[in-house]
Amino acid sequence: METNVDHTSMWSLVSNASILVQLVMLILVAASVTSWIMIFQRGNAIRAARRALDVFEERFWSGIDLSKLYRQAGSNPDPDSGVEQIFRAGFKEFSRLRQQPGVDPDAVMDGVARAMRVAISREEEKLEQSLPFLATVGSTSPYIGLFGTVWGIMNSFRGLAQVQQATLATVAPGIAEALIATAIGLFAAIPAVIAYNRFSARSETLIGRYYTFADEFQAILHRKVHASDD
């Protein structure tokens, strides 16, 4: 009884699998571990970006002078604050163009809009880091596991051809070995798909708030540039 339990234990099934099936399992385990690391990293990064956005917007709408806010942001920049980078890019371009003589106000605003769009694109790239990998793991892991399963079952049936009398006891271990590959593939894929969908939605929400802030900031600068010209 002990021997039978040991023979059908999880570790025994993995160790008795063919080299190709073991390689498939190793790839899937590595993909799962890497995706979990990225899930924790992305989760922390998006939470930090959201907190930084709330803090900066509170300071921005507190009535502080924009030049003072720009100096504070430059002297003590927050690397997690995407909205701070957008603000700095827009205000820097605004100040640079305003110092040039004879620059049309509309040209100033066009330059500010371009600078902030570039900054938003950079922040979008940061927020979407690791998402392609999670999408790849989520979409391919079940198929890789299925490949290992099919290969293992093929080997089991090839082995049966050499046995005169096939019983469930001779078939079951080989099929169980093969099915472990599919199980590991699903174990790697399901968290990756959930994390990808969750992080994609949160990133889109943050990017939407960045664009809203950029529009509101442009409106303030638009009033500022036209008021100074009048």
Buried (B, 14 or more C-beta within 10 A) or exposed (E): EEEEEEEBEEEBBBEBBBEBBBEBBEBBEEBBEBBBEBBEEBBEBBEBBBEBBEBBBEBBEEEEEBEEBBEEBEEEEBEBBBBBBBBBBBBBBBBBBBEEEEBEBEEBBEBBBEBBBEBBEBBBEBBBBBBEBBBBBBEBBBEBBBBBBBBBBEBBEEEBEEEEEEEEEEBEBBBBBBBBBBBBBBBBBBBBBEBBEBBBEBBEEBBEBBBEBBEEBBEEBBEBBEEEEE
